[in-house]
């Protein structure tokens, strides 16, 4: 049985306030990345799902794993980057506030956690990350909250510089144990084509 349940739905027409998605400038592929797209003797060690051809516009996934936020993920990153917002490291600062009692998890730690949870299903055959955008932190996350992750495929297209790979645009979001969405973000990745199909392009 697969790690996540997926169903195809109509693509959502609503977007954020700007109404457009921005794209990162295309960089030239390195020789190492080009080699990674070709059939490898180690392909049998990775999952047989998650190739470029497996993603379809409008496809949605609920990822199998969830994670409970602990002290390490919560306050650690805020202190490491010297984030000066007390809400991240002062237990009593938010008592009685609309954000809830206790420390609030550093937003980028929440984003990283969600991206980690989706990676097994969306990055198994990724060659490189082309960009993250439109990060939205929709509700506070506190220590002890459990986050699960979801994905929608926004678009797929060929990679102009590599016929053995394609570009996939994802929207990821995370929700807590109460069913409230706490984070959303868009991501673009360069993903290998299935080797048998990629090698057929060379014929």
N, C-alpha and C positions, 0 to 999 in steps of 0.2 A: 504494500500500500504506500502511496506517495507521502511526502512529508507535509504537503499542504493541500487544502481543498481549493479548487479553482473553478470559477464559472465565468462564462463570457457574458458580458452585459453591454448595453449601449454606452458609448463613451459619454461622460458627463460634458455638457456644453458650458457649464459655469466655470469661470476662472476667477483669479483674484482681481483686485481693483484695476490693474493695468490692462488686463484682458489679453496680454500677449506673453509668449514665452521667449526669453532671451537665449541666445546660443553663444557658446564660447568659440573664439577663433580656432579654426582647425590647425593643429600643429602637424609637422611632418613626422611620420612613423619612423621609429628606430629599426635597425636591422633585427635586434632582439625581438621586438614586438612582431615584426613580419614573420620571423621563424616560429613564434608561438601560435600563429594561426594555421600553420601547416600540420598535417597529421603527425602525431607523436607516438613514440613507443610506450609512453606513459598514459595514453588516453584511457586504457582499460582500468586505470586506478581512480578515475573521477566518475561522477554520476553521468548517466546516459541522458539526463534531462537538463534543460537550461541552455541549450544551444540557441543561436539566433533564430532558427526556424521554429522553435518552440514558443516564441512570444508573438502574440497577436494583439492588434489594437483593440482596446476595450476589455481585454482579459483581466480578471481580478483574482487575487490569491489571498488566502488567510494563512499565514505562516505557522508552522507546527509548534515552534518553541515560544515561550514567554520568559521574561526575566524579572526578578524582584530587585529593586534598586537598593543597594546597601551603602554603607558609609564610604567605601572606596570610590564608587561611581558618583556619589552625590557631592560631597564636600571636597574630595581630593582634587579634581580638576580645577575647581574655582580657586583653591589655594595655590596650585601650581602656576597658574597664569596671573596670579595676584589680582583677581577680580575683587574689587573693593565693596561690592554690594553685600551688606551685612546679612541679608536674608539667606545667603548661601552658607554662612558659618556661625551664625548666632542663634542658638536654640530658642531664645526668648523674644527676639526682635519682632516676629510676626504674630505673637499671641493676640487673638481677638481680631485679626485683620481679615479682609475679604479673601486673601490668598491662603488662609488656613493657618493653623498653628504649626510651629516647627519649621525647620530649614527647608528652603526650596532648592531643588536640584538644579545645578548649572545647566542652562538650556542646551548648550552644545554637547553636554554629556548625554542628555536625553536623545538628541539627534543621533549621536554616535551609537547609542544603544539600539535605536530602531534600525539604523543601517546595518548594524551587526546581525540583528535578527532576520533581516530579509536576505542577507548575502548568500546563504546556502542555496536559495532558490533562484536568485537573480544574478549572482556573480560567480557561479561555479566555472563558467567558461569565459569570463570577462578578461579582456586583454589590458584595458586601461579605463580609468574613470575620466570622462571628458568634462564633467561639470556638475555642480550642485547649485540649486537656485530655489528661490521662493520658500525659504525656511520660515515656517509659521509655528510659534509656540502658543497653543490655543488654551492651555490650562496648566496650572502649576503641578509639578510632580514633587512628592515628598519621599523621604526615606521610608522604605517599607511598601511603597506602591509597586504593583506588578504590571509590567507593560507587555502587551502583545502587538504584533505588527501585521500590516496589510499592504498590498501593492495593487496598483492599477497600471497597465501598460498604456501609455498615452500615444505612442507612435513607434513605428519601426521603419527603417530605410537602409538601403545599401550604403556601404562605406566607399566613398569615391576612390580612395587610394588603395583599397585592399579588397579584392573580390572574394577573399576567404573569410571575411568578417562583415558584420553589419552593426548599425547603430540602433540602440533601443532607448527610448525615453520612458522613464518610470515616474509614477507618483507614489510615494510611500507615506504611510501614516501609522501612528501608534495610539493605542487607547489603554486606559488603566482598568483596574479590576472592577470599577463601577460602570464601565462602558463609555466613559467620556473620552473623546479624542483630545490628546494632549499635544500632539505634534503632527505636522505635515511638511513634506519637502519633495521637490522634484530632483531627479538625477538622470544623467545621460551617461551611457556606458558603451564601449566598443566590445562586441561579443563575437566569439568565434562561430563560424558556421559549422554544421555537422561535417566531420571530415570526409565522409563518403560523397557528400554533395559538393563540398568545396573542391575536392580533387577532380570532380566531374566538370567543374568550370574551366579547368586547365586543358581539357581535351579539345 
